[in-house]
Amino acid sequence: MLATVHASLEPRGWLPAEHLVDKGSTDSQVLVDSQRTYGVTLIGPVADDPSWQARAGTGFDKGQFLVDWEQKVVTCPMGQQSLSWLPNTYPQNGMMWEARFARKDCTPCLHRAQCTRAKQEPRLVGLQAQEHYEALHAARQRQTTAEFSQQYAPRAGIEGTHAQGIRRCGLRQARYIGLAKTHLPHSATAAALNLVRLGEWWAGTPHAKTRCSPFARLKESLA
């Protein structure tokens, strides 16, 4: 829906420079298309590298390899360069290229166990298109900074507003059919939430604490 939202805002001149989104809207394709087509920078957490090297915390994940796109060479953390750069044999996984290292470099490497679990084959690094790879890598680096946390903090207020509208006003259930008819109750709900918040602010009602799901509480009790 993100492209639909941006397409509807563009003719009216309402496109934001930055758009706070959740993790479901931050894959590399969307990051690139949003910036390229509408000039909108998406701010939100991206999925972590799913490889076992990244999950282990001590392995050599893809982000630790240097990619020279012009020369089509990948350099590993130990300084060895890739032997070949070929189109990916299975493009359905989103990878466009695969860089393969030489056996003579990988087999005797003292850090092989941190790099690959293959018994004999050398490390193979799958790469997306350059623009997508760089956008995803930059987003993963950015989300580890304090600046990102501060920039993304207003998203909690957005989620809080949605939750309040759902709990208090039954926002998930449309009482009419068609966007034209549902627009009126949505506007009334927004106005009602503003009045409720003003009333609680004037009354000095303290902010509620962040809710914890029963499953999360169970995990904490067992930890």
Secondary structure, DSSP 4 states (H G I P E B T S, - for coil): -HHHHHHHHGGGT---SEEE--GGG-SHHHHHHIIIII-PEEES--PPP-SHHHHHSSS--GGGSEEETTTTEEE-TTSPBPSEEEE-S-GGGS--EEEE--HHHHTT-TTGGGT---SSS--EEEE--HHHHHHHHHHHHHTTSHHHHHHHTHHHHHHHHHHHHHHHH-TTS-SSSSHHHHHHHHHHHHHHHHHHHHHHHHTTPPPPPPP--HHHHHHHHH-
